[in-house]
Amino acid sequence: MEVDKQSENACSTIATVEELEANNNQISSLKEGNTSFFKTFFNGANTIIGNGVIIVSYALASGGWMSLLILFIISGLAIYTGLLLKKCMDLDSNIKGYSDIGEHAYGKIGKIIVSVVLYADLFMATTGFLILEGDNLHTLFPKFAIHLPGLGLLSLSIDGKSSFIIIIALILLPTVLVDNLSIFAYISATGCIAALVILGSVFWVGLFDGIGFHQAKTTSLFNWKGLPTAVSLYMLCYTSHPVFPTLYTSMQKKHHFFKALLLSFAFSSFIYISMAILGYSMFGSGTQSQITLNLPTHKLASKIAIYTTIINPLVKYGLLLKPIVITTEGWFSNKYNKNKIFKSVIRAVLVGIQVGVALALPFFGYLMSLAGALLGATGSLTIPCLCYLKITSRNDNYKSNYRFRLVERSFIWGIVCFSLLIMVTGTYTSIINIVKEIRHK
C-alpha cells in the first residue's frame, strides 16, 4: 500500500508539469492549431521578456561594453535550441509539452529532471518578485518602516524594505489561495507593453529630466571580474524555452513557427539591448541591480517606470506559483486535499517560505544571476541539446547523412559545453557574492 501511494504521488507530481507550462506562460487558453502567426509572435515575445528588462543594464555594467557580444551569442544560441525543440516535436506527434521532450528522450527520469528544473526556476522567479517589490516600494517610500511597541525586549522594529516584502506577500496571498486565476492570465499577458513603457520612461528620464547620457567616463570596455555575473544575467533574459512547445502546438501554420520565433527574439533583443545601453549610458558604473532604483523618484516618467515594474509581478505571482502549489498538494492524499483549510495552510506556508528566503537573501541581482546560471542555462541550452541528441540518435533519417550529422553534433556539444561553463562559473560567482553580502549584512 505504501509503495502504491508513493507511486501515485510521483505520478501526480509529473502530471502537473503540463499545467506548469500553461500557467507559467499565461497561454493556457490557446487551442491546438488555432493560433495565428501574429499571436504566436506576440505570445513568444511576451514570454521571453521578463525581469531581464530591468536588470540588463546592471548586467552590462558588470561586464562592460564588449560583453554585449555575449548577449548576441546567447540570443543566437537560444534561437537555435528553440529550433531543436521544434525538430524534436516534429519527430513524434505525441510530444505536446516541454516535459514530454524530456520523457521521450530519457524516459520518466528525464521528465522528472525537467520538472525539477522548471519548479526551481519558478520558485526563484516568484521569490525574486517579492524582493523586486520590496526594493522599488522602498525607493518610493524610503522613510516607511514597521515599529511594533512592546515592553523591553518584546518591541519589534522592521526596516522599510523588509516591511514591504511582508506587506506585498500578505496582499498576494489571496491570489495563491484561490483556484481560478484565469482573469490574471489575461492581465499578465501585457509583458511586451510593460517593457515598452519602462523603456520609454527610462529614455524620457535620460533625455528630458536632467540625467543625460554622459556617464561614458565611468564605463568600462571589458570587465573580467564581473563577466560571470553579466553572462548569467544575459542568460536570464532568454529562459522561456519551456513555453515554446506549447506555442508550436497551438500554431495554425506550423511551418511558419521559426519565423515567428525569430521575430519574437528580435523584438525582445531590441528591448534588452536598448535598455542595457540606455541604463549604462545614464548611470555608468553606478547602475544598480534594477534600473528603476537609479531613477529620480520625483519625476513623473520615473514614477511611471517604477509603478509599471511594481504592478507587473503582482498579476503574475499567483500564476507562477500555482504549479508549485499543485505539486506540493499532490504529496498528500485526496483526504487532505479535499479540506479547504488544509490547502490554505499549505499555500500560506509556501508563501511564508518565500518571504523567509526573500528576507534572508534580499539580493535581487545576485539571486537572479544564480537563477540565470544554474537554471536558465540548464533549461534553455543544456536540456534542449541533450534531448535532441538522444532523440535523433534513434531516428534512421538522421543517421543517413553522416557528414552533416557530425558537424551538427559537434556544434550542439559545443553549446552544451558553453552552457555548462555558464552554469559552473555563474553559480560559483553568484554564491560567493551572496555569501559576501550576508557577511556584510
Stockholm file with secondary structure:
# STOCKHOLM 1.0

chainA/1-441         MEVDKQSENACSTIATVEELEANNNQISSLKEGNTSFFKTFFNGANTIIGNGVIIVSYALASGGWMSLLILFIISGLAIYTGLLLKKCMDLDSNIKGYSDIGEHAYGKIGKIIVSVVLYADLFMATTGFLILEGDNLHTLFPKFAIHLPGLGLLSLSIDGKSSFIIIIALILLPTVLVDNLSIFAYISATGCIAALVILGSVFWVGLFDGIGFHQAKTTSLFNWKGLPTAVSLYMLCYTSHPVFPTLYTSMQKKHHFFKALLLSFAFSSFIYISMAILGYSMFGSGTQSQITLNLPTHKLASKIAIYTTIINPLVKYGLLLKPIVITTEGWFSNKYNKNKIFKSVIRAVLVGIQVGVALALPFFGYLMSLAGALLGATGSLTIPCLCYLKITSRNDNYKSNYRFRLVERSFIWGIVCFSLLIMVTGTYTSIINIVKEIRHK
#=GR chainA/1-441 SS CHHHHHHHHHHHHHHTHHHHHHHTTTCTTCCTTCBCHHHHHHHHHHHHCSTHHHHHHHHHHHHCGGGHHHHHHHHHHHHHHHHHHHHHHHHCTTCCSHHHHHHHHHHHHHHHHHHHHHHHHHHHHHHHHHHHHHHHHHHHCTTCCEEECCSGGGCEEECHHHHHHHHHHHHHHHHHHCSCCHHHHHHTCCHHHHHHHHHHHHHHHHHHSSCCSCCGGGCCSCCTTTHHHHHHHHHHTTCCGGGHHHHHHHBSSGGGHHHHHHHHHHHHHHHHHHHHHHHHHHHGGGCCSSGGGGSCTTSHHHHHHHHHHHHHHHHHHHHHHHHHHHHHHHTSCHHHHTCHHHHHHHHHHHHHHHHHHHHHCCCHHHHHHHHIIIIIHIIIIIHHHHHHHHHHTTCHHHHHCHHHHHHHHHHHHHHHHHHHHHHHHHHHHHHHHHHHHHHHC
#=GC SS_cons         CHHHHHHHHHHHHHHTHHHHHHHTTTCTTCCTTCBCHHHHHHHHHHHHCSTHHHHHHHHHHHHCGGGHHHHHHHHHHHHHHHHHHHHHHHHCTTCCSHHHHHHHHHHHHHHHHHHHHHHHHHHHHHHHHHHHHHHHHHHHCTTCCEEECCSGGGCEEECHHHHHHHHHHHHHHHHHHCSCCHHHHHHTCCHHHHHHHHHHHHHHHHHHSSCCSCCGGGCCSCCTTTHHHHHHHHHHTTCCGGGHHHHHHHBSSGGGHHHHHHHHHHHHHHHHHHHHHHHHHHHGGGCCSSGGGGSCTTSHHHHHHHHHHHHHHHHHHHHHHHHHHHHHHHTSCHHHHTCHHHHHHHHHHHHHHHHHHHHHCCCHHHHHHHHIIIIIHIIIIIHHHHHHHHHHTTCHHHHHCHHHHHHHHHHHHHHHHHHHHHHHHHHHHHHHHHHHHHHHC
//
